């Protein structure tokens, strides 16, 4: 079968490879992949940056956002059936540690990931533990169902802490999940939604997803602009997706006193931070990781199934698996939001 793997370290290092269709081990399912999204983590690996790229054994098939049809079951699988249309939770917890056993499996310290620790979804078939499969109704869009996993991050972030109802919200960084967060925050009752991103293409999509105002941080003093839009009080909730030191500093400068910062973006390298900026306004910082398993999925899936959230503006390109390296090139060039790879 055809697959896209990270086969050599450093920048790019991608290769299309013919590999054998895997057999599901006990507790696993074999899935015929229909659609798979390219994620920010995939891009970190493409650039050869960060802890995930460093820990991968090469070659490894990339991809963890996916939708596909189950074609075979490993022994012991009773909760999934052949023919089910599934999306996957990309965290593979150990299910045995104290974190997992106390309802916090989404931050299990022993988590493994498809596309990093095992072969992932940029392939015609993939095997995953049945324990991370989410069964969709048969009618759902395959492309949008592939994005339930990142949509779940936006839902988790939106509903954390005080939620967003009636509040003034800033989404700092309008990549795919930031754009989803704009729509989710709007759905859950945000009073005002401000999107911040230097890319004009992303700002345009942010408006389509429901942003009231968009700001270009390359041309505007963002904290001053946000404070002007909020009667000098600052934002009630700031979502940090930029992953940059400058973006983080802006978050602390634009958030209101005793308000909330929900930190989702992962920096590609360490940076210094003056905690005096936090002490000044004392915002509560929430560290958002993945989705609460399966609590967030229960809240996320109906938004897609009932068409409460439209993900189509975020899907900028659909490319066949045979052309999948181009998806990474488009993102790297700032010309794509969320390419989806058609693996069928």
Long-range contacts (C-beta under 8 A, 24 or more apart in sequence): 1-123, 1-124, 1-125, 2-123, 2-124, 2-321, 2-322, 3-61, 3-119, 3-122, 3-123, 3-124, 3-321, 4-61, 4-62, 4-63, 4-122, 4-123, 4-321, 4-324, 4-325, 4-341, 5-58, 5-59, 5-60, 5-61, 5-62, 5-119, 5-122, 6-45, 6-46, 6-53, 6-56, 6-58, 6-59, 6-60, 6-62, 7-58, 7-59, 8-58, 9-48, 9-53, 9-58, 10-48, 11-46, 11-47, 11-48, 12-46, 12-328, 13-46, 13-48, 13-58, 14-46, 14-62, 14-325, 14-328, 15-59, 16-321, 16-322, 16-324, 16-325, 17-59, 17-61, 19-61, 19-123, 21-124, 21-125, 22-119, 22-125, 22-126, 22-127, 23-72, 23-127, 24-72, 24-73, 24-74, 24-77, 24-127, 25-74, 25-127, 26-74, 26-75, 26-76, 27-74, 27-75, 27-76, 27-77, 27-129, 27-130, 27-131, 28-74, 28-77, 28-127, 28-128, 28-129, 28-130, 29-70, 29-72, 29-73, 29-74, 29-77, 29-80, 29-86, 29-127, 29-128, 29-129, 29-130, 29-133, 30-70, 30-71, 30-72, 30-73, 30-74, 30-125, 30-126, 30-127, 31-66, 31-68, 31-69, 31-70, 31-71, 31-86, 31-88, 31-125, 31-126, 31-127, 31-128, 31-133, 32-68, 32-69, 32-70, 32-71, 32-124, 32-125, 32-344, 33-66, 33-67, 33-68, 33-121, 33-123, 33-124, 33-125, 33-126, 33-343, 33-344, 34-66, 34-67, 34-68, 34-69, 34-142, 34-146, 34-342, 34-343, 34-344, 35-66, 35-67, 35-68, 35-142, 35-143, 35-145, 35-146, 35-318, 35-340, 35-341, 35-342, 35-343, 35-344, 36-63, 36-65, 36-66, 36-67, 36-120, 36-121, 36-122, 36-146, 36-340, 36-341, 36-343, 37-63, 37-65, 37-66, 37-146, 37-147, 37-149, 37-150, 37-176, 37-338, 37-339, 37-340, 37-341, 38-63, 38-65, 38-327, 38-328, 38-331, 38-338, 38-339, 38-340, 38-341, 39-64, 39-65, 39-150, 39-176, 40-175, 40-176, 40-177, 40-266, 41-113, 41-115, 41-116, 41-266, 42-115, 42-328, 43-328, 43-331, 43-332, 44-266, 44-268, 45-115, 45-116, 46-328, 46-332, 47-268, 47-332, 49-268, 49-269, 50-266, 50-268, 52-113, 52-116, 55-116, 55-117, 56-116, 56-117, 60-115, 60-116, 60-118, 60-119, 60-120, 61-115, 61-119, 61-120, 61-121, 61-122, 61-123, 61-126, 62-115, 62-120, 62-122, 63-114, 63-115, 63-120, 63-121, 63-122, 63-123, 63-126, 63-341, 64-88, 64-90, 64-113, 64-114, 64-115, 64-116, 64-120, 64-121, 64-149, 65-90, 65-121, 65-146, 65-147, 65-149, 65-150, 66-120, 66-121, 66-126, 66-146, 66-343, 67-136, 67-140, 67-142, 67-143, 67-145, 67-146, 67-148, 68-121, 68-126, 68-343, 70-133, 71-125, 73-130, 74-127, 74-130, 77-130, 79-130, 79-133, 80-130, 80-133, 80-135, 84-133, 84-135, 85-135, 85-136, 85-137, 85-138, 85-140, 85-142, 85-145, 86-133, 86-134, 86-135, 86-136, 87-133, 87-134, 87-136, 87-145, 87-146, 87-148, 87-149, 88-114, 88-121, 88-128, 88-132, 88-133, 88-134, 88-149, 89-132, 89-133, 89-134, 89-149, 89-290, 89-291, 89-293, 89-294, 89-297, 90-114, 90-115, 90-132, 90-149, 90-290, 91-132, 91-290, 91-291, 91-293, 92-117, 92-118, 92-128, 92-129, 92-131, 92-132, 93-293, 95-131, 105-293, 106-289, 106-290, 106-291, 106-292, 106-293, 106-296, 107-289, 107-290, 121-343, 122-321, 122-324, 122-341, 122-343, 123-321, 123-343, 124-321, 124-343, 124-344, 134-294, 134-297, 134-301, 136-301, 136-305, 137-305, 140-304, 140-305, 143-315, 143-318, 143-340, 144-304, 144-311, 144-312, 144-315, 145-304, 146-340, 147-176, 147-180, 147-311, 147-314, 147-315, 147-338, 147-340, 148-297, 148-300, 148-301, 148-304, 149-291, 150-176, 150-177, 150-180, 151-177, 151-180, 151-184, 151-300, 151-303, 151-304, 151-309, 151-311, 152-290, 152-291, 152-296, 152-297, 152-300, 153-177, 153-180, 153-264, 153-288, 153-290, 153-291, 154-178, 154-180, 154-181, 154-183, 154-184, 155-184, 155-291, 155-296, 155-299, 155-300, 155-303, 156-288, 156-290, 156-291, 156-292, 156-296, 157-181, 157-239, 157-262, 157-264, 157-286, 157-288, 158-184, 158-185, 158-188, 159-188, 159-296, 159-299, 160-262, 160-286, 160-288, 161-237, 161-260, 161-262, 161-284, 161-286, 162-236, 162-237, 162-260, 163-188, 163-189, 164-188, 164-189, 164-190, 164-236, 164-237, 165-189, 165-190, 166-190, 166-191, 167-191, 167-236, 167-237, 168-192, 168-194, 168-229, 168-230, 168-235, 168-236, 168-237, 169-193, 169-194, 169-235, 169-236, 169-237, 169-238, 169-239, 170-194, 170-195, 170-196, 170-226, 170-235, 170-237, 170-238, 170-239, 170-251, 170-254, 170-255, 171-195, 171-196, 171-206, 171-211, 171-239, 171-241, 172-196, 172-222, 172-238, 172-239, 172-240, 172-241, 172-242, 172-247, 172-250, 172-251, 172-254, 173-197, 173-239, 173-240, 173-241, 173-242, 173-243, 173-247, 173-265, 174-199, 174-202, 174-203, 174-205, 174-206, 174-214, 174-241, 175-202, 175-241, 175-337, 176-314, 176-337, 176-338, 177-241, 177-264, 178-206, 178-239, 178-241, 179-205, 179-206, 179-209, 179-313, 179-314, 179-337, 180-209, 180-309, 180-311, 180-314, 181-239, 181-241, 182-206, 182-209, 182-210, 182-211, 183-209, 183-210, 183-309, 183-310, 184-303, 184-309, 185-210, 185-237, 185-239, 186-210, 187-303, 187-308, 187-309, 190-237, 192-229, 192-230, 194-226, 194-229, 194-235, 196-222, 196-242, 196-247, 196-250, 199-334, 201-334, 201-335, 201-337, 202-337, 205-313, 205-314, 205-337, 208-313, 209-313, 209-314, 217-246, 217-247, 217-250, 222-250, 222-253, 222-254, 223-250, 223-253, 223-254, 226-254, 227-254, 230-256, 234-259, 234-281, 235-259, 236-260, 237-261, 237-262, 238-262, 238-283, 239-264, 240-264, 240-265, 241-265, 243-267, 243-268, 245-271, 245-272, 245-273, 248-273, 249-273, 249-277, 252-277, 252-278, 252-280, 252-281, 252-283, 253-277, 255-281, 255-283, 256-281, 256-283, 257-281, 257-282, 257-283, 258-282, 258-283, 258-284, 259-283, 259-284, 260-284, 260-285, 260-286, 261-285, 261-286, 262-286, 262-288, 263-287, 263-288, 264-288, 313-337, 314-338, 315-339, 315-340, 318-342
